[in-house]
Amino acid sequence: MKIKKILNNNAVVVNDHEEEKIVMGSGIAFQKRKNDIIDPSLIEKVFIMGDPDQYGHLQEMLRTLPEEEIAVSEQIISYAERELDVAFNEHIHIALTDHLSFALERIAKGTLIQNTLLDEIRILYPREFQIGQHAKSIIRETLQVDIPEDEVGYIAMHIHTAWKNAGAHGTDGEMAAMIRDIAEGVEQAAGIMLKRGSANYERLVTQLENILQSDETGKLLNELNPEIVRIAKERYARAYLQAKEVGDQVEEDYGYTFIDSQLVFIAMEIGRICTRSMEGNIL
């Protein structure tokens, strides 16, 4: 591989058999110049031009952002790939590095942005959130910056999106927002605000995720028998009407329509929270 352009000490653009690539590796451009041959043993990552815009953005980012920030981002991505046993596509290298650089700039200025989905991300994506926690440690040790938990949640979402794009199944950011709004609707119907981070709130969010899960064809994975639905609608009549109100709001906000089986599940959650509240078991 012959160097076409040096982006920074750890990244170069090369010509490889008439194909242009971005090659990264620690110190790969050290004491190198254009047209020099790079040492193959130093290569850690190779990016081939797919989307010209993204490829150009990646080049510009590697050329202009601080090398230590890029190195930290790459360290986080490599850790995530090992933990999840997956190879992400090149977009994560752009998205996470861009986000991290902007977040560090905001933190330096004292401008913090609240992650309104933090509790839901922690519950729905535990593996990604653990990676975000590890990223927090890497950033603290390498850059001497202590990022807040809100940023841990944002990193977790970037990892989740990359994992999903690499073939893993799961919900995305909009689904997490929808689950949060359904949970708030359930709380309002029950007249109880659950403590975020509590076992009761975690159970509610997990149950709502289960209600929404479907296979590749769109068929729900958890659907009640029609007879059970009929009986439950009678037994939980008031809660079922409240669940329908929640469902109507979700349809208006997200364009998602619940079937009777899902509304019964939601009604049962409303009933469960009301019952546990009367027993003094809700925190």
FENTA-V853395 format. One record per residue. N is the residue number from 1. RES is the residue in one letter. PHI is phi in radians with two decimals (* if undefined). Layout:
BEGIN
n=N res=RES phi=PHI
n=N res=RES phi=PHI
END
This chain:
BEGIN
n=1 res=M phi=*
n=2 res=K phi=-1.89
n=3 res=I phi=-1.18
n=4 res=K phi=-1.75
n=5 res=K phi=-2.70
n=6 res=I phi=-1.67
n=7 res=L phi=-1.58
n=8 res=N phi=-2.81
n=9 res=N phi=-1.11
n=10 res=N phi=-2.05
n=11 res=A phi=-2.59
n=12 res=V phi=-2.43
n=13 res=V phi=-1.70
n=14 res=V phi=-2.22
n=15 res=N phi=-1.80
n=16 res=D phi=-2.26
n=17 res=H phi=0.94
n=18 res=E phi=1.20
n=19 res=E phi=-2.00
n=20 res=E phi=-1.48
n=21 res=K phi=-2.46
n=22 res=I phi=-1.75
n=23 res=V phi=-2.09
n=24 res=M phi=-2.12
n=25 res=G phi=3.10
n=26 res=S phi=-1.04
n=27 res=G phi=1.20
n=28 res=I phi=-1.14
n=29 res=A phi=-1.83
n=30 res=F phi=-1.08
n=31 res=Q phi=1.02
n=32 res=K phi=-1.91
n=33 res=R phi=-2.33
n=34 res=K phi=-0.95
n=35 res=N phi=1.38
n=36 res=D phi=-1.25
n=37 res=I phi=-1.58
n=38 res=I phi=-1.53
n=39 res=D phi=-1.41
n=40 res=P phi=-1.02
n=41 res=S phi=-1.23
n=42 res=L phi=-1.57
n=43 res=I phi=-1.28
n=44 res=E phi=-1.94
n=45 res=K phi=-2.50
n=46 res=V phi=-2.26
n=47 res=F phi=-2.08
n=48 res=I phi=-1.83
n=49 res=M phi=-1.11
n=50 res=G phi=-1.94
n=51 res=D phi=-1.49
n=52 res=P phi=-1.00
n=53 res=D phi=-1.15
n=54 res=Q phi=-1.14
n=55 res=Y phi=-1.08
n=56 res=G phi=-1.16
n=57 res=H phi=-1.10
n=58 res=L phi=-1.09
n=59 res=Q phi=-1.03
n=60 res=E phi=-1.08
n=61 res=M phi=-1.11
n=62 res=L phi=-1.14
n=63 res=R phi=-1.39
n=64 res=T phi=-1.88
n=65 res=L phi=-1.35
n=66 res=P phi=-1.00
n=67 res=E phi=-1.05
n=68 res=E phi=-1.18
n=69 res=E phi=-1.23
n=70 res=I phi=-1.09
n=71 res=A phi=-1.10
n=72 res=V phi=-1.13
n=73 res=S phi=-1.04
n=74 res=E phi=-1.14
n=75 res=Q phi=-1.14
n=76 res=I phi=-1.14
n=77 res=I phi=-1.11
n=78 res=S phi=-1.10
n=79 res=Y phi=-1.08
n=80 res=A phi=-1.09
n=81 res=E phi=-1.11
n=82 res=R phi=-1.18
n=83 res=E phi=-1.13
n=84 res=L phi=-1.70
n=85 res=D phi=0.94
n=86 res=V phi=-2.58
n=87 res=A phi=-1.92
n=88 res=F phi=-1.32
n=89 res=N phi=-1.42
n=90 res=E phi=-1.16
n=91 res=H phi=-1.07
n=92 res=I phi=-1.09
n=93 res=H phi=-1.18
n=94 res=I phi=-1.39
n=95 res=A phi=-1.11
n=96 res=L phi=-1.23
n=97 res=T phi=-1.14
n=98 res=D phi=-1.02
n=99 res=H phi=-1.10
n=100 res=L phi=-1.07
n=101 res=S phi=-1.09
n=102 res=F phi=-1.16
n=103 res=A phi=-1.11
n=104 res=L phi=-1.13
n=105 res=E phi=-1.14
n=106 res=R phi=-1.13
n=107 res=I phi=-1.10
n=108 res=A phi=-1.08
n=109 res=K phi=-1.54
n=110 res=G phi=1.38
n=111 res=T phi=-1.75
n=112 res=L phi=-1.93
n=113 res=I phi=-1.99
n=114 res=Q phi=-1.31
n=115 res=N phi=-1.61
n=116 res=T phi=-1.24
n=117 res=L phi=-1.84
n=118 res=L phi=-0.98
n=119 res=D phi=-1.11
n=120 res=E phi=-1.19
n=121 res=I phi=-1.09
n=122 res=R phi=-1.06
n=123 res=I phi=-1.40
n=124 res=L phi=-1.36
n=125 res=Y phi=-2.22
n=126 res=P phi=-1.09
n=127 res=R phi=-1.20
n=128 res=E phi=-1.15
n=129 res=F phi=-1.20
n=130 res=Q phi=-1.09
n=131 res=I phi=-1.13
n=132 res=G phi=-1.08
n=133 res=Q phi=-1.15
n=134 res=H phi=-1.15
n=135 res=A phi=-1.06
n=136 res=K phi=-1.00
n=137 res=S phi=-1.17
n=138 res=I phi=-1.06
n=139 res=I phi=-1.12
n=140 res=R phi=-1.12
n=141 res=E phi=-1.25
n=142 res=T phi=-1.57
n=143 res=L phi=-1.89
n=144 res=Q phi=1.01
n=145 res=V phi=-2.16
n=146 res=D phi=-1.75
n=147 res=I phi=-1.39
n=148 res=P phi=-1.33
n=149 res=E phi=-1.03
n=150 res=D phi=-1.01
n=151 res=E phi=-1.25
n=152 res=V phi=-1.02
n=153 res=G phi=-1.12
n=154 res=Y phi=-1.14
n=155 res=I phi=-1.09
n=156 res=A phi=-1.02
n=157 res=M phi=-1.19
n=158 res=H phi=-1.08
n=159 res=I phi=-1.15
n=160 res=H phi=-1.07
n=161 res=T phi=-1.08
n=162 res=A phi=-1.13
n=163 res=W phi=-1.16
n=164 res=K phi=-1.10
n=165 res=N phi=-1.16
n=166 res=A phi=-1.51
n=167 res=G phi=2.09
n=168 res=A phi=-1.35
n=169 res=H phi=-1.63
n=170 res=G phi=2.91
n=171 res=T phi=-1.56
n=172 res=D phi=-2.03
n=173 res=G phi=-1.06
n=174 res=E phi=-1.14
n=175 res=M phi=-1.14
n=176 res=A phi=-1.08
n=177 res=A phi=-1.14
n=178 res=M phi=-1.14
n=179 res=I phi=-1.08
n=180 res=R phi=-1.04
n=181 res=D phi=-1.19
n=182 res=I phi=-1.11
n=183 res=A phi=-1.04
n=184 res=E phi=-1.14
n=185 res=G phi=-1.13
n=186 res=V phi=-1.11
n=187 res=E phi=-1.08
n=188 res=Q phi=-1.11
n=189 res=A phi=-1.13
n=190 res=A phi=-1.44
n=191 res=G phi=1.28
n=192 res=I phi=-2.35
n=193 res=M phi=-1.77
n=194 res=L phi=-1.32
n=195 res=K phi=-1.24
n=196 res=R phi=-1.12
n=197 res=G phi=1.63
n=198 res=S phi=-1.39
n=199 res=A phi=-1.09
n=200 res=N phi=-1.17
n=201 res=Y phi=-1.21
n=202 res=E phi=-1.07
n=203 res=R phi=-1.12
n=204 res=L phi=-1.08
n=205 res=V phi=-1.08
n=206 res=T phi=-1.10
n=207 res=Q phi=-1.12
n=208 res=L phi=-1.17
n=209 res=E phi=-1.08
n=210 res=N phi=-1.08
n=211 res=I phi=-1.07
n=212 res=L phi=-1.59
n=213 res=Q phi=-1.18
n=214 res=S phi=-2.44
n=215 res=D phi=-1.53
n=216 res=E phi=-1.09
n=217 res=T phi=-1.54
n=218 res=G phi=1.67
n=219 res=K phi=-1.30
n=220 res=L phi=-1.12
n=221 res=L phi=-1.46
n=222 res=N phi=-2.18
n=223 res=E phi=-2.19
n=224 res=L phi=-1.37
n=225 res=N phi=-1.07
n=226 res=P phi=-0.93
n=227 res=E phi=-1.19
n=228 res=I phi=-1.15
n=229 res=V phi=-1.06
n=230 res=R phi=-1.09
n=231 res=I phi=-1.13
n=232 res=A phi=-1.13
n=233 res=K phi=-1.12
n=234 res=E phi=-1.35
n=235 res=R phi=-1.22
n=236 res=Y phi=-1.98
n=237 res=A phi=-0.98
n=238 res=R phi=-1.16
n=239 res=A phi=-1.14
n=240 res=Y phi=-1.17
n=241 res=L phi=-1.11
n=242 res=Q phi=-1.14
n=243 res=A phi=-1.10
n=244 res=K phi=-1.12
n=245 res=E phi=-1.11
n=246 res=V phi=-1.07
n=247 res=G phi=-1.09
n=248 res=D phi=-1.11
n=249 res=Q phi=-1.19
n=250 res=V phi=-1.12
n=251 res=E phi=-1.11
n=252 res=E phi=-1.18
n=253 res=D phi=-1.44
n=254 res=Y phi=-2.14
n=255 res=G phi=1.25
n=256 res=Y phi=-1.79
n=257 res=T phi=-1.88
n=258 res=F phi=-1.39
n=259 res=I phi=-1.63
n=260 res=D phi=-0.97
n=261 res=S phi=-1.03
n=262 res=Q phi=-1.20
n=263 res=L phi=-1.12
n=264 res=V phi=-1.13
n=265 res=F phi=-1.01
n=266 res=I phi=-1.14
n=267 res=A phi=-1.05
n=268 res=M phi=-1.15
n=269 res=E phi=-1.18
n=270 res=I phi=-1.04
n=271 res=G phi=-1.09
n=272 res=R phi=-1.11
n=273 res=I phi=-1.17
n=274 res=C phi=-1.06
n=275 res=T phi=-1.10
n=276 res=R phi=-1.15
n=277 res=S phi=-1.15
n=278 res=M phi=-1.14
n=279 res=E phi=-1.49
n=280 res=G phi=1.35
n=281 res=N phi=-1.87
n=282 res=I phi=-1.82
n=283 res=L phi=-2.06
END
